[in-house]
Amino acid sequence: MQFIDLKIQQERIRHKIEMRLKTVLDHGQYIMGPEIIELEQQLCTFTGAKHCLTCSSGTDALIMVLMAWGIGQGDAVFMPPFSFFATAEAVAILGAVPIFVDIEPLTFNICPTSLTRAIEAVQTGDTKIYALPAPARQTRLKAKAIIPVDLFGQAANYEALLPIAKEHNLLVLEDAAQAFGGTRHGHKTCSLGCHAAATSFFPAKPLGCYGDGGAIFTDDANLKQVLSSIRVHGKGQDKYDNIRIGLNGRMDTMQAAILLEKLSIFTEELKARQQVSTWYTEYLCSLAEISLPHIETANVSAWAQYSILIGQGKRDAVAAYLKAANIPTNIYYPMPMHILQAFKHLEYMPEDMPISMQCSRSILALPFHPYMEEVQVCQVADCIKKALL
Ligand SMILES: *Cc1c(COP(=O)(O)O)cnc(C)c1O
C-alpha cells in the first residue's frame, strides 16, 4: 500500500497531460506562457478570490506576501508551532521574529484565545501573559501579522481570528498549503476574508503539480501589483527597470499546463477524499484508544492528511505494527517548531506550547489519497485494531 498514490491519478489523465505538455513544447514559452494566465484565471474562478498569482512554491508564496508587506527586522509575526517548517521559515528569513501560538486540541489550528494573549504579551513584553521568544523579551517588537495555518486540509477559525487581527491592526496571511479545495461556511479556502492567502502545489498536496509550485490569492489590487513586481526581481515597467528587491518566484509554464489538467478533475477528487475519510471514520470509530479527526461543522476539509491521535504512548507501537504489515504511516509533526534546532535562538521551552507537544507525541497520519478503495481503508483499520489488542 502507498501512503499517497499519485500513479492512479496519472494513469487517468496521462494522455491529456501529455497533450498539454506538447502544446508548451510547440509554443516554447517556458516562462510565463499562456498556460500561466489561463491557470490563474481558473484558480480565481475556483476559489472566488479576485486576484491570483502563481509562483515557484508555497514557501515562496508566503515569503513574497511578507516581502510585499515590508515585514522584516523588529517585526513580530504570529503562527502555530504545529505546522510545516516553511510557515515560520518565511518569517525568519526576512529577519522578523516568529511568535508561536499554541493550537486547539481538536482541530490542531491556531487557538484564538492564546493568540490574543500572545499579542498582548508582545505589546507589553510581559511573559506572564504568554510565553515569548527571546527577541521579544529583549526588545519591544512590532506586532505586524498573523499566519493561521489550515492544518491537514481544514480551515482555521477565521470568524474568531479576523476580528482579533482587526482590533490589533494586524495583517492576516492564510497558509492554505494543505487546504486548497477545502471550504468554510461554503467559501473556499484562499478566499476566507484574509488580506492574502498562500497555497502550495507540491506533488503530495491536495492539488499537486509534478515539481514545485504555489499560488498567492488576494482581493487587494495594490498588493497584487506589488507581488507581480516581486515575483520577477522587483521589476518596474520591465524586468531591467528594477524598482525594489524581489526574487525569481515564477511558476514554470510546464507546471501550469499539468495543473490545468489536474484542476479539471479536482472537484471530483475532493468528493472522493471526503468518501475515503467517511470510510475511515466508519471503520475506526469503535476504537476507544484513538481520536479521529474533528472537522468543525462549518468546514469541509480538503483532507491533505487523515491524522488520528493514539494516546498512552501507543502511537509508535501501532506505527511499527502497520509498517510490518506493509502499511506506511507518517508523523506530522514529530517536533513542533518551537523546539526545532533552527529556532534554538528563540529560547522557547517545550512546555511553552503544551498542546502542540502533546499532539506531536500521539499523532499518526494514515495512508490517504482520493483513489483509495474501501477494502484498503478496512485493511488499515483492521491492522490498527490488531495493533491495539
Ligand atoms: C507544504 C507546506 C508549505 C510549503 O509549500 P512548498 O510548496 O513545499 O514550498 C507551507 N506551509 C505548509 C503548512 C505546508 O504544508
The ligand as a Gaussian input file, in Angstrom:
#p B3LYP/6-31G(d) Opt

LIG

0 1
 C        3.832000      22.333000       2.148000
 C        3.658000      23.479000       3.049000
 C        4.282000      24.721000       2.820000
 C        5.324000      24.936000       1.766000
 O        4.961000      24.609000       0.489000
 P        6.092000      24.253000      -0.613000
 O        5.354000      24.326000      -1.901000
 O        6.597000      22.889000      -0.291000
 O        7.150000      25.286000      -0.510000
 C        3.974000      25.770000       3.653000
 N        3.124000      25.626000       4.669000
 C        2.516000      24.453000       4.949000
 C        1.550000      24.373000       6.085000
 C        2.780000      23.337000       4.157000
 O        2.187000      22.165000       4.437000

